[in-house]
Amino acid sequence: MFSYRHAFHAGNHADVLKHFVQVQLHQYMNQKDVAYTYIDTHSGAGVYALDSAQAVKSGEYLDGIARLWDRDDLPPALAEYVNLVRGMNPSGRLRYYPGSPYVAEQVARPEDRLRLFELHPADTKLLVENFRKLEAHKAEQGERARGRRILIDHADGFHGLKALLPPPSRRALVLIDPPYEVKLDYKHVRDALDEALGRFPSGIYAVWYPVLQRMESRQFADRLKRLPAKEWLHVTLTVATPGPDGTGMHSSGMYILNPPYTLEATLRETMPYLVQVLGQDGGATFRIEKGTQVTGTAIPRATEAGPRKPVGNARRASPLSGAGSLRLPGQPFGDGPRKREEGAASAPAEKKRTPAFRYADQAKQASAPARGPKRKVPGRG
């Protein structure tokens, strides 16, 4: 159960999709003066060292955040996410990568509350230590302590979610991204969402999941469409053609219940760019679809006209959907990375922080020795 460690997968293409979308959700929540509660059911360690033994062994970040690191043509929404990562690497060298708790801490406002759950004992210890160092650094800079703004629980996030809904402010953003190392995780996600919507139907719920060969993964999105949410938005990113043996994780998705009305347009502007830069072969593509709750034989409204284009092995996706790819017949794939010219200005970040402390090292401070993943399925963080 505790074999999965996200340190092996931090900063890969799935993290890029997940955290880019997360930043946009926070920015939308920040538009109203009323505070909100951010709930992370599977927080991970919070911060990951890309020069650690785990990250170096897998090298997955090289085909993820590293491909965006020196680009000077980032779409505005994607630049917000990349600038956040640059902010925690003030030396200019890509060494640290933020997990979802750190993304939330940086983008959320002082009045917003973070409730973080993690069940892995070693990652819980690292999560607490990383946030302790962050708070200590802020104190050195003269920032006042924010009381119980951030609470970390060594507990099952599926169960912890129940006690927090509805939140006092009646505003909440929930991120659910378990490791999916057991098949029951798919059922646990759906059941948790079903109960959460019953307790607090107006919350924004974001779910990350891997698009794999297994049936549970292929049917996952269609089952989420039957949840009692007014609207949903579904996006997947595929970076390579799945191999004939079905191993590896070449595609992942984000499924958002009660999405911001601005998010679809942002995705349509940004996803073609991600396909171009992160794509590894001609099978790279993206897919966007939206709709309302599906009941009986109702068909969700399509985002674009045209024939169905399956992503990876998602054979049971809805019959109508939008899809996109930058390649034309006969056109070579991609254009290679573009380096920022010396002195060129990066896209401005709304808020950029450069904490001058060393984050907890995953390889040395874990209470139990880290082991490699049984399957390459990124999840928490």
Secondary structure, DSSP 8 states (H G I E B T S, - for coil): -----GGGTTTSHHHHHHHHHHHHHHHHHTTSSS--EEEESS-TTSEEETTSHHHHHH-GGGGTHHHHTT-S---HHHHHHHHHHHHT-TTSS--EEE-HHHHHHHHS-TTSEEEEE---HHHHHHHHHHHHHHHHHHHHTT----TTSEEEE-S-HHHHHHHH-S-TTS-EEEEE-----STHHHHHHHHHHHHHHHH-TTSEEEEEEEE-SSHHHHHHHHHHTTSS-SEEEEEEEE-S---TT--S--EEEEEEES--TTHHHHHHHHHHHHHHHH--STT-EEEEEEEE---TT-----SS-S-----TT-TTS-SS-EEE-S--TT--S--------TT------SS-----S----HHHH-SS-----SS------
